[in-house]
Amino acid sequence: MVQTRQATLDEQFALRHPKSAALFAEAQRVFPSGVTHDGRYTQPYPIYVTHARGSRKWDADGHEYVDYFGGHGALILGHCHPAIVSAVTAQAARGSHFGANHELEVRWGQLVQKIVPCAQNGGMVKFVSSGTEATLMAMRLARAYTGRDTIVKFRGHFHGWHDYATVGMSDPWDQPSSAGIPRAVQNTMRAVPVNDVAALEQALSPGDVAAVIILLNGLSTEYLTQVRDMAHRHGTVLIFDEVITGFRYAPGGAQEYKRVTPDLTTHAKILAGGYPGGGICGSSEILRLLEHRDDAAWQRGRRIAHPGTFNANPVSSAAGIACLEIVQDPAIQRKAAATADTLRAGLREKLERRGIAGSVGGEVSLLNVSFSEPKVDARRLTFRFRTAMQMGGVDFSGLSAFVSAVHDDRDVEQTVRAFDQALVALREEGAL
Ligand SMILES: Cc1ncc(COP(=O)(O)O)c(C=O)c1O
C-alpha cells in the first residue's frame, strides 16, 4: 500500500500562494532578494498584498489576513480610515507639492505642539520625511547645541538605518548592524546596556556626550527619570525616540504614559497617518539652531541646514492632521491596548495548553511572542512563525504585533485560533 505523507507547511503555503510566488520570482530580478525593506523579507517567500481595509488585508491569491504588521506600526486607526482617505483624496486633487509653504503644515505642527508634552509650552517642531531622518536630525541638533560629538545609545535600540543608528544593535556590540559604516562614525557612538545606571554614568563621565537617545518601550518611570537627570547633570541633551510609541502609548506618546519629558522627541509612523513623514519636536532653544538669521557667520557655520524635498508635503500633512485629530482622544489608545490585553491572554492560554515554553509580552498595543526553547535559530523561527500564522489568515510582524483601535473580537478569535494551529504545525515540523 502506498503511504501518503502529509504536505509540509511550505508545500501547503506554495499551493495557496502561486501568484505571490510568481511576483516574488519577478521581484528577485529587480530588487536584491526581491524586497524593498528588510522586514518584508521572509522564507519561503513573502505574500503580495493587493488591498487593505480596517484590520484586514488581502493578497494576490485572494486570501484575507488579520493584519498586525499595521504599516510597520503607522496604522493605529487601521487601513483606510475614512477621515484619512477623504483628507488625502481631497488634497491629492488640490496638489501634492507646491514648492511652497502651506496652511496644512502649520495646522499639523500646531497639533503636535498641542498633544506632545515636550512640544507644549513654547516647544517647536520640524518635519522631515521618515523616522531615520528624524533621529539623524535630532542627533545633529544635539551635536550642534552642545559642541560635542559623541552620542550615547542603548544596546539593541533601533533608531533607523543611518550610519550612527547601526552601532550597538546586536552582539557582538562593537560591530555595526550593517556593512559600510566608517570607523570614524562608529567612534562617535557609545552603546550601553539598558537599565544599567553605572554603565550610563561611565559613558557620560568623560563630558563629551552631546545626546542620550533612548526608546521607552518596557522601561520604568524611575529608570527614565534617572536617565534624564544623569543626562542633564552632564550637560547632555535627552532624546526620546518615539517613532513607534508616539501617539500609541497615549495621545502624547510614551513620555505622557511614563510621565518623563525629554528635551527632544523624534516621531514618524502615526504622526503622518500612514503616509511618509517624520518630525522632531521639543526645546525651542535647541530647534532654533535651524533658524535663518541676517548674520553671515551664523548662516555659514553655526546654523543647521535643512533641505528635504518632501518635508511636510501637503498629502502627508493632510493625512497627519486627520490622524492626530482622532488620536488626541485617549479612548483610541485605550481601545487598542484593551484589545492587545485580550489577545495576550488568549495566546498565553494556547501556549500553556500546548505545553510550549514561551511568553507573550509587550506594552499597551504592542505585543510580542517569544519561545524559550526553540529548536531552530531566531531568524528561521521568525520566518516559520510568520508562514504558519499566514496559513491561518493572520499576518504578524515577525514575532510581534501592532494592535490597532479597529481590531475587534472577531479578529482576536481568529488570531488565537491561527496561533494554536501554528504551534501545532511548528512542533510537527520540529521548529518548536
Ligand atoms: C524607534 C524607531 N526609530 C526610527 C525608525 C526609523 O523610521 P523609518 O523607518 O521611518 O526611517 C524606526 C522604524 O521602524 C523605529 O522603530
The ligand as a MOL file (V3000), in Angstrom:
LIG
                    3D

  0  0  0     0  0            999 V3000
M  V30 BEGIN CTAB
M  V30 COUNTS 16 16 0 0 0
M  V30 BEGIN ATOM
M  V30 1 C 12.0770 53.5020 17.0840 0
M  V30 2 C 12.3390 53.7360 15.6360 0
M  V30 3 N 13.1160 54.7720 15.2780 0
M  V30 4 C 13.3680 55.0450 13.9900 0
M  V30 5 C 12.8360 54.2630 12.9960 0
M  V30 6 C 13.1090 54.5760 11.5620 0
M  V30 7 O 11.9440 55.0400 10.9510 0
M  V30 8 P 11.7730 54.9530 9.3600 0
M  V30 9 O 11.5610 53.5110 9.0230 0
M  V30 10 O 10.5700 55.8110 9.0910 0
M  V30 11 O 13.0080 55.5120 8.7500 0
M  V30 12 C 12.0170 53.1780 13.3180 0
M  V30 13 C 11.4200 52.3290 12.2650 0
M  V30 14 O 10.7640 51.3520 12.4960 0
M  V30 15 C 11.7840 52.9010 14.6750 0
M  V30 16 O 11.0320 51.8430 15.0490 0
M  V30 END ATOM
M  V30 BEGIN BOND
M  V30 1 1 1 2
M  V30 2 1 2 3
M  V30 3 2 2 15
M  V30 4 2 3 4
M  V30 5 1 4 5
M  V30 6 1 5 6
M  V30 7 2 5 12
M  V30 8 1 6 7
M  V30 9 1 7 8
M  V30 10 2 8 9
M  V30 11 1 8 10
M  V30 12 1 8 11
M  V30 13 1 12 13
M  V30 14 1 12 15
M  V30 15 2 13 14
M  V30 16 1 15 16
M  V30 END BOND
M  V30 END CTAB
M  END
